[in-house]
């Protein structure tokens, strides 16, 4: 599938960015090469520089950001890693079609007619001879340079970024492990003799990286310097992390996609986005109980009520709602969805896939659940994303659909959700255990056996044994209404954000050493089905080790798995 129409003629590192595009340690360079807009994860976050003089024409007042996104609504927004909006141009729903780096030195948002909707100040103009040597796209050829610019792999996953001093190779979701840091201005150049060098602005060679070669190519996971036969003579990593190109490089990166849907949902709201197969926008909305009309998302938002919209994407239907609990299982014969409950977003979205109303695949983090990930289309999609938590990209790679920001911004079918859709599906547990005053680090212990008070007193004494620099005081929940509750019931009943709790059950009361049961809250309390990826949900430990486990997990020093092992050994204090 090709990119949507708004991307026609676009090139990474070129002079413009379409609606739905994003800069993540990437650049735009004017057609003549004179001016460059560069995004940085450091401050300043977005700048416009005159490449002839080396001076900045404009510097945004945004704090450091993860990306700059031009969302479907036309607002240019700086987002941080947690999905917080840091800075924006205030141009939402004003007809913006793209962002341009112009030869006047202006970084300009323009509408369909080319008229400016927002702009930075103009520069001094060409003003004499200027030689354009800036590399663009994914390839640097002999005689080309990076001087405050970036190269991007064809699939958008990997960027070779130069900020005027330092050079980094970065892969979404991590780093490809190569960086060159310097304390003065530099230029990265593939010179006429084929050698890749870093030079100072005075022309001196700071570092000769490799060569000779004819072109430097950024591919997924690394950069390669290749000779005229295409053979790599130097590469940035010891091995190729991804051997094959992704099936659909036109699908935007996860950070850009999540920025789209955050912007459409609005601040303080979660969202649900889904792709349905074997249906139409009208049928999908009818199944959702919506009185659909031809409208726009902007008009739907004005109602102030949770809404849902549907647009055709090739043979599929893209469904979007600002209600993260939108029931989707029966909206289409096959439907794949991502739910983001946290306002603003982050890396905690829930992925699921239904066929004929039955859940066949799921990936979520809180509580932890993996189901059906060996289904061929899901398994292949997982090999193509660069981080396991990139679940919005996983959605589109699983379905093979390429979404269009322009389609989401324009006319679509949609309507306000009936009030019943605002109630999350599923029964609510009758049992709730409140733990007001819990500090998040002390050992949280729930007593479920009340037949041996003397044993409980010994357990409590062990829990209070000093650890580290001072005494320990466990947070205990002692209520006879909890007698006999299973670990699964306790997981669902506890209202806590802690990652582990401990159970004083019948085994703890009667076993040698009184081993408590440690239970992870990454588990949802339900048994694993045959097609689910199992993980260790509990293990036994001696009471005086509970504080060590609790503190280390709360600080992120160790994981539950590291303490649990295979779950068969009783853990003692180290």
C-alpha positions as CSV (number, residue, x, y, z in Angstrom):
1,X,0.0,0.0,0.0
2,X,1.3,3.5,-0.9
3,X,1.5,6.5,1.4
4,X,-1.6,8.7,1.6
5,X,-1.9,11.5,-0.9
6,X,-0.6,14.1,1.5
7,X,2.8,12.4,1.4
8,X,3.3,12.5,-2.4
9,X,6.7,13.8,-3.2
10,X,7.9,13.9,0.4
11,X,11.5,12.9,1.3
12,X,13.0,12.6,4.8
13,X,15.3,15.6,5.4
14,X,13.7,17.5,2.5
15,X,12.1,20.9,2.7
16,X,8.6,20.1,3.9
17,X,6.6,17.9,6.3
18,X,3.1,16.8,5.5
19,X,0.0,16.7,7.7
20,X,0.6,13.7,10.1
21,X,4.4,14.0,9.9
22,X,6.8,14.3,12.8
23,X,10.4,15.3,13.5
24,X,12.2,13.0,15.9
25,X,15.8,14.1,15.9
26,X,15.3,15.0,12.2
27,X,15.6,18.0,10.0
28,X,14.0,20.0,7.2
29,X,16.4,21.8,4.8
30,X,15.2,24.5,2.3
31,X,15.4,23.6,-1.4
32,X,18.7,25.6,-1.8
33,X,20.2,24.1,1.3
34,X,20.7,27.5,2.8
35,X,18.4,27.0,5.9
36,X,17.7,24.0,8.2
37,X,15.1,23.4,10.9
38,X,16.4,20.8,13.3
39,X,14.6,19.0,16.1
40,X,16.7,18.0,19.1
41,X,15.9,15.9,22.2
42,X,18.0,18.5,24.1
43,X,17.4,22.2,24.5
44,X,16.7,24.1,22.3
45,X,14.1,21.7,21.0
46,X,13.5,23.2,17.6
47,X,15.7,25.7,15.8
48,X,16.1,27.3,12.4
49,X,19.7,27.9,11.3
50,X,21.4,29.8,8.4
51,X,23.8,27.3,7.0
52,X,25.9,30.0,5.3
53,X,26.6,31.9,8.5
54,X,26.0,29.2,11.1
55,X,23.8,31.5,13.1
56,X,20.3,30.7,14.4
57,X,17.5,32.7,12.9
58,X,14.9,31.4,15.3
59,X,14.8,29.3,18.5
60,X,11.6,27.8,19.9
61,X,10.9,28.3,23.6
62,X,9.9,24.7,24.0
63,X,11.6,22.6,26.7
64,X,13.3,19.4,25.6
65,X,10.9,17.2,23.7
66,X,10.7,13.7,22.3
67,X,9.1,14.8,19.0
68,X,7.6,17.6,17.1
69,X,4.3,16.5,15.4
70,X,2.0,18.1,12.8
71,X,-1.2,16.3,13.8
72,X,-4.3,15.8,11.8
73,X,-5.8,18.9,13.3
74,X,-3.0,21.0,11.9
75,X,-1.3,22.1,15.2
76,X,2.5,21.8,15.4
77,X,3.1,20.4,18.9
78,X,6.2,19.4,20.9
79,X,5.5,16.3,23.0
80,X,7.5,14.8,25.8
81,X,8.1,11.1,26.5
82,X,5.0,10.9,28.7
83,X,2.6,12.3,26.2
84,X,2.5,15.8,27.7
85,X,2.0,18.8,25.3
86,X,5.0,21.2,25.9
87,X,4.6,23.8,23.2
88,X,2.4,24.4,20.1
89,X,1.7,26.9,17.4
90,X,-2.0,27.3,18.2
91,X,-3.0,26.4,14.6
92,X,-5.5,23.6,15.2
93,X,-8.4,23.3,12.7
94,X,-7.1,26.3,10.7
95,X,-6.6,24.4,7.4
96,X,-2.9,23.7,7.8
97,X,-1.7,21.2,5.2
98,X,2.1,21.1,5.7
99,X,5.2,22.6,7.4
100,X,7.8,24.1,5.0
101,X,11.4,25.2,5.4
102,X,11.6,28.0,2.8
103,X,14.6,29.6,1.1
104,X,13.5,32.9,2.8
105,X,14.6,31.4,6.1
106,X,11.0,31.1,7.3
107,X,9.7,27.9,8.9
108,X,6.1,28.2,7.8
109,X,2.8,26.3,8.2
110,X,0.7,26.7,5.1
111,X,-2.8,25.8,4.0
112,X,-4.0,24.2,0.8
113,X,-3.5,27.4,-1.2
114,X,0.1,27.9,0.1
115,X,-0.9,30.8,2.3
116,X,0.9,31.2,5.6
117,X,-1.0,30.2,8.7
118,X,2.0,30.5,11.0
119,X,5.6,31.5,10.4
120,X,9.0,32.2,12.0
121,X,10.9,35.4,10.9
122,X,12.6,35.5,7.5
123,X,16.3,35.4,7.1
124,X,18.7,37.6,5.1
125,X,18.1,35.7,1.8
126,X,20.7,34.1,-0.4
127,X,23.1,37.0,-0.3
128,X,25.8,35.6,-2.6
129,X,27.2,32.2,-3.6
130,X,26.2,29.2,-1.5
131,X,27.0,25.6,-2.2
132,X,24.4,23.1,-1.1
133,X,26.2,20.0,0.3
134,X,23.4,18.8,2.7
135,X,22.6,15.1,2.4
136,X,18.9,14.2,2.3
137,X,16.8,11.1,2.6
138,X,18.6,7.9,3.8
139,X,21.8,8.3,1.7
140,X,24.9,10.5,1.8
141,X,27.0,10.5,-1.3
142,X,30.5,11.7,-2.0
143,X,30.8,15.4,-1.5
144,X,27.8,15.6,0.8
145,X,27.7,16.5,4.5
146,X,25.6,16.6,7.6
147,X,26.0,19.9,9.4
148,X,23.0,20.2,11.8
149,X,20.9,17.8,9.7
150,X,19.9,14.2,9.7
151,X,19.5,11.1,7.5
152,X,16.6,8.7,8.1
153,X,16.2,5.1,7.0
154,X,13.5,4.4,4.4
155,X,11.1,2.9,7.1
156,X,11.7,5.8,9.5
157,X,13.0,3.6,12.3
158,X,16.6,4.8,12.4
159,X,18.1,8.3,12.3
160,X,21.7,9.5,11.8
161,X,21.5,12.9,13.5
162,X,24.1,15.7,13.6
163,X,23.4,18.8,15.7
164,X,26.3,20.9,14.6
165,X,28.7,19.3,17.2
166,X,27.7,15.8,18.0
167,X,26.6,12.8,15.9
168,X,24.3,10.0,17.0
169,X,22.7,7.0,15.4
170,X,19.3,6.4,17.0
171,X,16.7,3.7,16.5
172,X,13.2,4.2,17.8
173,X,12.7,2.6,21.1
174,X,16.4,2.6,22.0
175,X,19.7,3.4,20.4
176,X,21.8,1.7,17.8
177,X,24.7,2.1,20.1
178,X,26.9,4.6,18.3
179,X,27.7,8.2,19.0
180,X,30.4,10.7,18.4
181,X,30.6,13.6,20.9
182,X,32.8,16.7,20.5
183,X,33.3,20.0,22.4
184,X,33.3,22.2,19.3
185,X,31.4,22.7,16.0
186,X,31.9,19.9,13.5
187,X,30.8,18.6,10.1
188,X,30.2,15.0,9.2
189,X,31.4,14.6,5.5
190,X,31.7,11.8,3.0
191,X,34.6,13.3,1.1
192,X,35.6,13.1,-2.5
193,X,38.2,10.3,-1.7
194,X,35.4,8.2,-0.2
195,X,36.4,8.5,3.4
196,X,33.8,9.4,6.1
197,X,35.3,12.0,8.3
198,X,34.4,14.4,11.1
199,X,36.0,17.8,10.6
200,X,36.2,20.9,12.6
201,X,34.9,24.2,11.0
202,X,38.5,25.1,10.4
203,X,38.9,22.1,8.1
204,X,41.0,20.0,10.5
205,X,40.2,16.3,10.7
206,X,38.9,15.3,14.1
207,X,38.2,11.7,13.3
208,X,38.4,9.5,10.2
209,X,35.5,7.0,10.6
210,X,35.9,4.6,7.6
211,X,36.3,4.2,3.9
212,X,36.8,4.4,1.1
213,X,33.2,4.1,-0.1
214,X,30.7,5.7,-2.5
215,X,27.7,6.3,-0.3
216,X,26.7,6.2,3.4
217,X,23.3,4.5,3.8
218,X,21.1,4.5,6.9
219,X,19.1,1.3,7.1
220,X,17.0,-0.1,10.0
221,X,19.3,-0.5,13.0
222,X,22.6,0.9,11.6
223,X,24.5,3.0,9.0
224,X,26.7,1.4,6.3
225,X,29.4,2.9,4.2
226,X,29.2,1.0,0.9
227,X,31.5,0.8,-2.2
228,X,30.4,1.0,-5.8
229,X,29.3,-2.7,-5.7
230,X,27.0,-2.1,-2.7
231,X,29.3,-4.0,-0.3
232,X,29.6,-2.6,3.2
233,X,33.2,-1.4,4.0
234,X,32.2,0.1,7.3
235,X,29.1,-0.2,9.5
236,X,28.0,1.3,12.8
237,X,27.1,-1.9,14.6
238,X,28.6,-5.4,14.9
239,X,25.5,-7.0,13.3
240,X,22.3,-6.2,11.5
241,X,19.5,-6.1,14.1
242,X,16.7,-6.5,11.5
243,X,17.8,-8.5,8.5
244,X,14.8,-7.8,6.2
245,X,13.0,-4.5,5.5
246,X,9.5,-4.1,6.9
247,X,6.6,-5.0,4.7
248,X,5.0,-1.6,4.9
249,X,7.5,1.2,5.4
250,X,4.7,3.8,4.8
251,X,3.2,3.2,8.2
252,X,4.3,6.1,10.5
253,X,6.4,5.4,13.6
254,X,4.6,4.7,16.9
255,X,5.4,8.0,18.5
256,X,3.9,9.9,15.6
257,X,0.8,7.8,15.5
258,X,0.2,8.2,19.3
259,X,0.7,12.0,18.9
260,X,-2.1,12.0,16.3
261,X,-4.6,10.4,18.5
262,X,-3.6,12.3,21.7
263,X,-4.2,15.5,19.7
264,X,-7.6,14.4,18.4
265,X,-8.8,13.1,21.8
266,X,-7.8,16.3,23.6
267,X,-6.1,16.9,26.9
268,X,-7.2,14.9,29.8
269,X,-8.9,12.1,27.7
270,X,-7.9,8.6,26.7
271,X,-8.9,7.1,23.4
272,X,-9.5,3.9,21.4
273,X,-8.4,3.4,17.8
274,X,-9.2,0.3,15.8
275,X,-9.1,-1.2,12.3
276,X,-12.0,-3.4,11.2
277,X,-12.0,-5.8,8.3
278,X,-14.9,-7.0,6.3
279,X,-17.2,-4.0,7.0
280,X,-17.9,-0.4,6.0
281,X,-17.9,2.8,8.1
282,X,-21.7,2.9,8.1
283,X,-22.1,-0.7,9.3
284,X,-19.4,-0.2,12.0
285,X,-21.2,2.8,13.4
286,X,-24.6,1.2,13.2
287,X,-23.2,-1.7,15.3
288,X,-21.9,0.8,17.8
289,X,-25.4,2.1,18.2
290,X,-24.5,5.5,16.7
291,X,-26.8,7.6,14.6
292,X,-24.1,8.4,12.1
293,X,-24.0,11.6,10.0
294,X,-21.4,13.1,7.7
295,X,-19.4,15.4,9.9
296,X,-15.9,16.2,11.0
297,X,-14.0,15.3,14.1
298,X,-13.9,18.9,15.1
299,X,-17.7,19.1,15.0
300,X,-18.1,15.9,17.0
301,X,-15.7,17.3,19.7
302,X,-17.9,20.4,20.1
303,X,-20.7,18.3,21.5
304,X,-18.7,17.7,24.6
305,X,-19.9,14.1,24.6
306,X,-17.8,10.9,23.9
307,X,-17.9,10.4,20.2
308,X,-16.8,7.8,17.5
309,X,-15.8,8.3,13.9
310,X,-15.1,5.9,11.1
311,X,-13.3,6.3,7.8
312,X,-12.4,3.9,5.0
313,X,-8.7,3.0,4.7
314,X,-8.3,0.9,1.6
315,X,-10.5,-2.2,2.2
316,X,-10.6,-1.6,6.0
317,X,-12.3,0.8,8.3
318,X,-10.4,3.0,10.7
319,X,-12.4,3.7,13.9
320,X,-11.5,6.4,16.4
321,X,-13.2,7.4,19.7
322,X,-12.3,9.6,22.6
323,X,-13.8,6.9,24.8
324,X,-11.1,4.4,25.6
325,X,-13.7,1.8,26.7
326,X,-15.6,1.8,23.4
327,X,-16.9,-1.8,23.0
328,X,-15.3,-2.9,19.7
329,X,-15.4,-6.7,19.7
330,X,-18.6,-6.9,17.5
331,X,-18.1,-3.9,15.3
332,X,-16.6,-5.9,12.4
333,X,-15.9,-9.6,11.7
334,X,-12.2,-9.0,12.4
335,X,-11.2,-6.0,14.5
336,X,-7.9,-5.0,16.0
337,X,-7.7,-2.2,18.5
338,X,-5.5,-0.2,20.9
339,X,-6.9,1.4,24.0
340,X,-5.1,4.2,25.8
341,X,-6.7,4.9,29.2
342,X,-4.0,7.2,30.5
343,X,-4.8,10.8,29.6
344,X,-1.9,12.1,27.4
345,X,-0.7,8.6,26.8
346,X,2.6,6.8,27.4
347,X,3.7,3.3,26.8
348,X,0.8,1.5,28.6
349,X,-1.7,1.1,25.7
350,X,-3.6,-2.2,25.5
351,X,-3.6,-4.1,22.1
352,X,-6.3,-6.6,21.3
353,X,-7.6,-8.5,18.3
354,X,-11.1,-10.1,17.9
355,X,-12.5,-12.4,15.3
356,X,-16.3,-12.8,15.2
357,X,-16.5,-11.3,18.7
358,X,-13.9,-13.6,20.2
359,X,-10.7,-12.3,21.7
360,X,-7.8,-14.0,19.9
361,X,-4.8,-11.8,20.7
362,X,-4.0,-9.4,23.5
363,X,-0.9,-7.5,24.8
364,X,-1.2,-5.3,27.8
365,X,1.1,-4.2,30.6
366,X,-1.0,-3.3,33.6
367,X,-2.1,-6.0,34.4
368,X,0.3,-8.0,32.4
369,X,-1.2,-10.3,29.7
370,X,0.0,-11.8,26.5
371,X,-2.4,-13.9,24.4
372,X,-2.3,-15.1,20.8
373,X,1.0,-13.5,19.9
374,X,1.9,-16.4,17.7
375,X,-1.0,-15.7,15.3
376,X,1.0,-15.2,12.0
377,X,-0.1,-11.6,11.3
378,X,0.6,-10.5,14.9
379,X,3.9,-12.4,15.1
380,X,5.2,-10.8,12.0
381,X,4.1,-7.4,13.1
382,X,6.0,-7.9,16.4
383,X,9.2,-8.5,14.4
384,X,8.8,-5.2,12.6
385,X,8.3,-2.9,15.6
386,X,11.4,-1.7,17.4
387,X,10.0,-1.8,20.9
388,X,7.5,-4.2,22.4
389,X,5.4,-1.3,23.8
390,X,4.9,0.4,20.4
391,X,1.4,-1.0,20.3
392,X,-0.3,1.7,18.1
393,X,2.3,0.9,15.4
394,X,1.7,-2.8,16.1
395,X,-2.0,-2.3,15.4
396,X,-1.4,-0.9,11.9
397,X,1.4,-3.4,11.1
398,X,-0.9,-6.3,12.1
399,X,-3.6,-5.1,9.8
400,X,-1.4,-3.7,7.1
401,X,-3.4,-0.5,7.0
402,X,-1.7,2.8,6.3
403,X,-3.7,5.6,8.1
404,X,-4.2,9.0,6.7
405,X,-4.0,12.2,8.8
406,X,-5.8,14.0,6.0
407,X,-8.7,11.6,6.1
408,X,-9.1,12.1,9.9
409,X,-9.0,15.9,9.5
410,X,-11.6,16.0,6.7
411,X,-15.2,14.9,6.3
412,X,-16.1,11.5,7.9
413,X,-18.9,9.5,9.3
414,X,-19.4,9.8,13.0
415,X,-21.7,10.5,15.9
416,X,-22.1,10.8,19.7
417,X,-21.9,7.5,21.6
418,X,-25.0,6.3,23.5
419,X,-24.6,6.6,27.2
420,X,-24.3,2.9,27.7
421,X,-21.0,2.9,25.8
422,X,-19.5,5.0,28.5
423,X,-19.7,2.1,31.0
424,X,-16.7,-0.3,30.7
425,X,-17.6,-3.8,29.7
426,X,-17.4,-6.6,32.3
427,X,-18.5,-7.1,35.9
428,X,-16.9,-5.1,38.7
429,X,-15.5,-7.2,41.6
430,X,-17.6,-7.0,44.7
431,X,-14.5,-7.1,46.9
432,X,-12.4,-3.9,47.3
433,X,-9.5,-3.6,49.7
434,X,-8.6,0.0,50.4
435,X,-5.0,0.7,51.6
436,X,-5.2,4.4,52.4
437,X,-1.8,5.6,53.8
438,X,0.3,3.0,52.2
439,X,3.7,4.5,51.2
440,X,4.4,2.3,48.1
441,X,7.7,0.8,49.5
442,X,6.9,-0.9,52.8
443,X,6.0,-4.6,52.6
444,X,2.2,-4.7,51.9
445,X,0.9,-7.9,53.6
446,X,-2.7,-9.2,53.5
447,X,-3.7,-11.8,56.0
448,X,-6.1,-14.5,54.6
449,X,-5.8,-17.2,57.3
450,X,-7.1,-16.5,60.8
451,X,-6.6,-19.9,62.4
452,X,-3.2,-19.4,64.0
453,X,-2.7,-16.1,65.8
454,X,0.6,-17.1,67.3
455,X,2.0,-17.8,63.9
456,X,0.8,-14.4,62.7
457,X,2.6,-12.7,65.6
458,X,5.9,-14.5,64.6
459,X,5.4,-13.5,61.0
460,X,4.8,-9.9,62.0
461,X,8.0,-9.9,64.2
462,X,10.0,-11.2,61.2
463,X,8.5,-8.5,58.9
464,X,9.8,-5.8,61.4
465,X,13.4,-7.0,61.4
466,X,15.7,-4.1,60.6
467,X,16.9,-3.9,56.9
468,X,19.4,-1.5,55.5
469,X,19.8,1.7,57.6
470,X,16.8,1.4,59.9
471,X,13.8,-0.4,61.3
472,X,11.0,-1.8,59.1
473,X,7.3,-1.3,59.6
474,X,5.1,-3.4,57.3
475,X,1.7,-2.3,56.1
476,X,-0.6,-5.0,57.1
477,X,-4.2,-5.6,56.1
478,X,-6.0,-7.7,58.7
479,X,-9.7,-8.2,58.1
480,X,-11.6,-11.4,58.6
481,X,-13.7,-10.7,55.5
482,X,-10.6,-11.5,53.5
483,X,-10.4,-15.0,54.9
484,X,-9.7,-17.6,52.2
485,X,-9.4,-15.2,49.3
486,X,-7.3,-16.5,46.5
487,X,-4.3,-14.7,45.1
488,X,-6.4,-13.8,41.9
489,X,-9.2,-12.4,44.0
490,X,-6.7,-10.3,46.0
491,X,-5.1,-8.9,42.8
492,X,-8.5,-7.7,41.6
493,X,-9.5,-6.4,45.0
494,X,-6.5,-4.4,45.9
495,X,-6.6,-0.7,45.0
496,X,-2.9,-0.1,44.7
497,X,-0.2,0.9,42.2
498,X,2.5,-1.1,44.0
499,X,4.1,-3.9,41.9
500,X,3.9,-6.6,44.6
501,X,2.0,-7.6,47.7
502,X,2.4,-10.5,50.1
503,X,-0.2,-13.0,51.4
504,X,-0.2,-14.6,54.8
505,X,-2.2,-17.6,53.9
506,X,-2.6,-21.1,55.4
507,X,0.8,-22.3,54.0
508,X,2.5,-19.3,55.5
509,X,0.9,-19.9,58.9
510,X,1.8,-23.6,59.0
511,X,5.0,-23.9,56.9
512,X,8.5,-24.0,58.2
513,X,9.8,-20.4,58.5
514,X,6.3,-19.1,57.6
515,X,6.9,-18.4,53.9
516,X,4.7,-15.7,52.7
517,X,3.3,-15.7,49.1
518,X,4.6,-12.8,47.0
519,X,2.2,-11.9,44.2
520,X,2.8,-9.5,41.3
521,X,0.2,-6.9,40.4
522,X,1.3,-7.2,36.7
523,X,-1.1,-10.2,36.7
524,X,-4.8,-9.6,36.4
525,X,-5.7,-12.6,38.6
526,X,-7.2,-14.7,35.8
527,X,-5.8,-18.2,34.9
528,X,-3.9,-18.4,31.7
529,X,-5.5,-19.9,28.6
530,X,-3.7,-22.4,26.4
531,X,-2.8,-19.8,23.8
532,X,-1.5,-17.2,26.3
533,X,2.1,-16.5,27.1
534,X,2.5,-17.5,30.8
535,X,4.8,-15.8,33.3
536,X,5.6,-16.4,37.0
537,X,2.9,-14.6,39.0
538,X,3.9,-15.7,42.5
539,X,6.7,-17.2,44.7
540,X,7.3,-17.9,48.3
541,X,9.7,-16.0,50.5
542,X,10.7,-15.7,54.2
543,X,8.9,-12.8,55.9
544,X,12.1,-10.8,56.6
545,X,12.9,-10.8,52.9
546,X,9.6,-9.0,52.0
547,X,10.9,-5.5,52.6
548,X,13.9,-6.1,50.4
549,X,11.7,-7.3,47.5
550,X,9.2,-4.5,47.9
551,X,11.7,-1.7,48.1
552,X,13.8,-3.0,45.1
553,X,10.7,-3.4,43.0
554,X,9.4,0.0,43.8
555,X,12.7,1.7,42.9
556,X,13.1,-0.4,39.7
557,X,16.4,-1.9,40.9
558,X,15.2,-5.4,40.1
559,X,12.2,-7.1,38.5
560,X,9.7,-9.5,40.0
561,X,11.1,-12.2,37.6
562,X,14.6,-11.7,39.0
563,X,13.4,-12.5,42.5
564,X,11.0,-15.2,41.5
565,X,13.1,-17.3,39.2
566,X,10.9,-20.2,38.2
567,X,8.7,-19.7,41.3
568,X,9.7,-23.0,43.0
569,X,12.4,-21.8,45.5
570,X,11.7,-20.0,48.8
571,X,13.5,-16.7,48.7
572,X,15.5,-15.6,51.8
573,X,16.9,-12.1,52.7
574,X,20.2,-11.5,50.9
